[in-house]
Amino acid sequence: DTHFYAPGKGKDGQWWHRTLMSRPGQIAEAMVKAIVPLKPDFVIHCGDLTGLCEMENFNFARGVMDQLGCPWYVVPGNHDTWYPGVRAALSSLYDLPEERCYYHRIINGVLFLFLDSCYWAAGDGSVSAYLDKELYDSGKISGLYVADDQLTWLREQLDAHQDKKAI
């Protein structure tokens, strides 16, 4: 949950992220400084790459992650999926398949399945790919959801790669 904002884009909160949003450069530098000496084979960012899903923030985040000196993979978090069209933009920016944010990679012989668990579920059973602010503000969002098409895809991937260990 790096919640990256492009420098100058984020305002600090009253109680939550009191200083995180105004110091993206410092936070990025500290993260890179901590990770690079470890010389990882790869890094997985498990969501909330940005604090607000705007392209300027995603571009800043990509620039930071590219400094790690190894391949890196990303799945969206709830802060990365607020607006219509953001998944198409993300898939283009991060070279993900078919304008979606779930995918697989085989890394060192192991199958990694990256899911997009940030579809917004409402109390009435409806699911949206982006945040409905009215429903959210009225307390009618019941949580986040993995869309049914992904579960079908997941089963297909596991069936197609039975010879591999999977994560």
N, C-alpha and C positions, 0 to 999 in steps of 0.2 A: 504494500500500500504506500507507494512513494508519493502519490498525489501531486505529481509535478505540475507546476505552472511555469509558463515561460516567464523569465525575469520581468518584473514589473506588472504582471497580470493578476497576481493573487493578493487578496487582502486578508490579514490575520483575523481569526475569529475571537470571540470573547472568551470562550472556554475550550472549544474544540480546535485543535491545530493553532494554538495561540501564536506560534511563530513559524510554523511550517510553510505557510503560503507565501510569505515575503522573503524567504531565504532559499529559493530553489537552487541557486548556484552553489551555495555552501553545502547544502544537503547532497547535491549531485557530486561535488568534489569529494566529500567524505565517503560516499558510497563507492565511488570509483577507487579511491585510495585504499579502502578496506578490501575490495574484491580482487583487484588486479594482482596483488602479491600472492594470492591463493592459486593463481593460474588454473582456474576451473576449465574443464572440458567444454562446459556450456552453462548458461544461467537461464532459469525459468522465472519470469515475472508473473506472479499469480493474481494480478488484477489491481485495479485502481492505479494504473500507470499515471493517470492524470487526476487532478482534483476537479476538473471540469472539462468535459469532452469537446474541446475546441482544437482545430487543427494546429494552431500555434503551439498549444501545450503538447500535443502528440509529437510534433516536430522537435520540440525541445527534448522531450523524453527519449526519442529515438537517438538524438545526438548524444545524450548521456549514456544510453545503453551501448551505443557503438564504441564507446571508449573502453569497454570492459576487456577487449582483446580476445574475445571468444564468441562463438555463436550464442545467440540468445533468442528466447521464445517468449511469447506473450499470450495471455488470455485476458479477455476484458473483465473488468470489475464493474460494480454498479455505477461508479462515478464516470466510467468510460462509455456508458450506453444510454445517456439521457435523451438524445435527440434522434429523430428520423434521419436515416442516411448515414449515421455514424459508422455502422458496421461496414458499409461499402467503402467508406473513406479509409477506415482502418485496414481493411483487407488490401486495399491498393497501397497504402503507405508501408505496410509491413509484409507485403508479398504473401498474403494468405490466399487460399484457393476460393474461387467462385463467389467473391463478395460475401464471405461468411467468416466468422471468427472461431470456428471449430475446425480442427485439422489433425493430422497425424504426422509424426516424423519417426524414422527409425534412426536411433542414435546409439552407436556402438553395439548394434545388434539387438537393441531393446526397442520395442514399440511404445512410443509415447503418444497418448491420446489426449489432446487438449480440447476441453469442452468450454462452451460459452454458457455459463450458468446464470446469466444476467438478463433473463426475460422476466418482466414484471408481472406478477400474478395478483389479481384483485380478488377480493372476498367473494365476488359473484362467480368465480371460476374462469373469468376471461384472462387472457394472457396477452401482453404487448411486448414488442421488441424494444420499445423505448418507454421512458418514464412518462406517465400521464400525471402531470403535476397536480391537477385538480383532485384526482383520486388519492394521490399521495398526501396532499395537504389535508384532506378530509379523513385520513386514517383508513382508507379503503384498500390500500395495497397490503396484501397478506404476506408477501415475501418474494423471493426470487425463484426462478424455475428454469429447468433445462427443457427446451422445447422437444416435442415428440419426434420431430424429424431427426434431431440429434441422437436420440435414443435408438432409432432405427439405424442410423449411420454407425453408431457405436457398436451395435450387434454385428453389422456387416464387416466392420474393421476387425473385430475380434475373430469372427469366422474366417476371414481372409488371411489372417496372420496367426493361425493356431500354432505355428512352429516357433513363435517368438514369445519371450516374456513380455508382459505388458504393464505399463504404468499409466 
